[in-house]
């Protein structure tokens, strides 16, 4: 997957992966895109978690969110494929680690 559309924004995953791998700041525009990507990843992850467990006070662990992914719910409520949802979860784990486990 070369790009990902979340929260109405289209992201070039090669650019994001390059910024993660090299830990370079890049241009101001690239840095802004990277920060927005992180925010959109977190927001989308919480939406994925919410459609699988609507009681927000009872947070699901990252592993349970992965195990409970449902194609039908993702497409109806978030307009995401299972592959896109898995990509979002991978980046959420990378960026936020223990904070979302």
Residue pairs with C-beta under 8 A, 6 or more apart in sequence:
1 13
1 83
1 84
1 87
2 12
2 13
2 14
3 10
3 11
3 12
3 13
4 10
4 11
4 13
4 84
4 87
4 88
5 11
5 84
6 40
6 41
6 43
6 44
6 80
6 84
6 88
7 40
7 43
7 44
9 36
9 37
9 40
11 33
11 37
11 40
13 87
15 30
15 33
16 34
16 37
16 91
19 26
19 30
19 34
20 94
25 31
26 34
37 91
38 95
41 88
41 91
41 92
41 95
42 92
42 95
42 96
44 78
44 80
44 88
45 65
45 88
45 89
45 92
45 96
45 100
47 77
47 78
48 65
48 69
48 74
48 78
48 80
48 85
48 88
48 89
49 59
49 60
49 65
50 56
51 73
51 74
51 77
51 78
52 60
52 65
52 68
52 69
52 70
52 73
53 59
53 60
53 64
53 68
60 68
61 101
62 89
62 92
62 93
62 100
62 101
63 101
65 89
66 86
66 89
69 82
69 85
69 86
71 81
71 82
74 80
74 81
74 82
74 84
74 85
75 81
78 85
80 88
92 100
93 100
